[in-house]
Amino acid sequence: MGNMAEAVDADEPSDAGGFTVGQVSARLGVTVRALHHWDEIGLARPSSRTAAGYRLYGAGDLERLHRVVVYRELGLDLDAIRAVLDDSTADVPGALRAQRAQVDERIERLQRLGTGLDRMIEAHERGLLLTVEQQAALFGPDWDPRWPAQARRRYGDTAQWRQYVERAASRGPEEWGAVADAVTALDRALGEAMDAGVAPGSAEANALAERHREVFASYFPLTRGMQVCLGRMYASDPGFAAHYDGVRVGLAAWFRRVVDANARAHGIDPDTATWS
């Protein structure tokens, strides 16, 4: 019934010497609901009504409504607008300055949001937001700057790629340097463990497998089943095998056995493990 009454009020003809809610709504670009609300709270009331009780706004009413709309578009809340219109002691410039300060804060937040969106878009498209020179300095002479683009072409439609770029978008050289240092330290620890005769399945070897998962989480979360799949790739892919065997000859095959044993300790059969 309330909606029907609003609709009738909005459309009531103005032959009684004023403007109806519908006419005022069209003139000022505000909703009928807003006009009703402003009337109910005493912010902008019509000066008369028809015999049937419908609101009628006079020229003075329209002037006040126009001022309400102006200040509302500037972002002032209704209480502040009421003070500006009705309180002769109100510090109008002060209220506007306070509103301007809030606008500046919102603009700054939106600018940061825009920058974040730009970086996220670029991360999705490029994979790594570093110059070729920065990549070489951080990742060493064996790094190929074409790898991120190749990874995007190969994995760009996967959930892991999306998780990776969400991390990459917020990283600069300093953050990537920390990741590179963690990877280098892990490689060193793996080589030293193999030299020391650490056996796959031992507590020390299992701890290294878990450390690998933690370091790898810099790219995306890695389940133990996914880690088994990586271990297979480390041992079989010439590029990965060359990297690990460059740390220690035979390290790729040894680390695969470490990962497989750790998976078994957690109830995962390495022979049937999948990327999930």
Stockholm file with secondary structure:
# STOCKHOLM 1.0

chainA/1-276         MGNMAEAVDADEPSDAGGFTVGQVSARLGVTVRALHHWDEIGLARPSSRTAAGYRLYGAGDLERLHRVVVYRELGLDLDAIRAVLDDSTADVPGALRAQRAQVDERIERLQRLGTGLDRMIEAHERGLLLTVEQQAALFGPDWDPRWPAQARRRYGDTAQWRQYVERAASRGPEEWGAVADAVTALDRALGEAMDAGVAPGSAEANALAERHREVFASYFPLTRGMQVCLGRMYASDPGFAAHYDGVRVGLAAWFRRVVDANARAHGIDPDTATWS
#=GR chainA/1-276 SS CHHHHHHHHHHCCCTTTSBCHHHHHHHHTCCHHHHHHHHHTTSSCCSEECTTCCEEBCHHHHHHHHHHHHHHHTTCCHHHHHHHHHCTTCCHHHHHHHHHHHHHHHHHHHHHHHHHHHHHHHHHHHSCCSCHHHHHHHHCTTCCTTHHHHHHHHHTTSHHHHHHHHHHTTCCHHHHHHHHHHHHHHHHHHHHHHHTTCCTTSHHHHHHHHHHHHHHTTTSCCCHHHHHHHHHHHHHSHHHHHHHHHHSTTHHHHHHHHHHHHHHHTTCCTTTCCCC
#=GC SS_cons         CHHHHHHHHHHCCCTTTSBCHHHHHHHHTCCHHHHHHHHHTTSSCCSEECTTCCEEBCHHHHHHHHHHHHHHHTTCCHHHHHHHHHCTTCCHHHHHHHHHHHHHHHHHHHHHHHHHHHHHHHHHHHSCCSCHHHHHHHHCTTCCTTHHHHHHHHHTTSHHHHHHHHHHTTCCHHHHHHHHHHHHHHHHHHHHHHHTTCCTTSHHHHHHHHHHHHHHTTTSCCCHHHHHHHHHHHHHSHHHHHHHHHHSTTHHHHHHHHHHHHHHHTTCCTTTCCCC
//
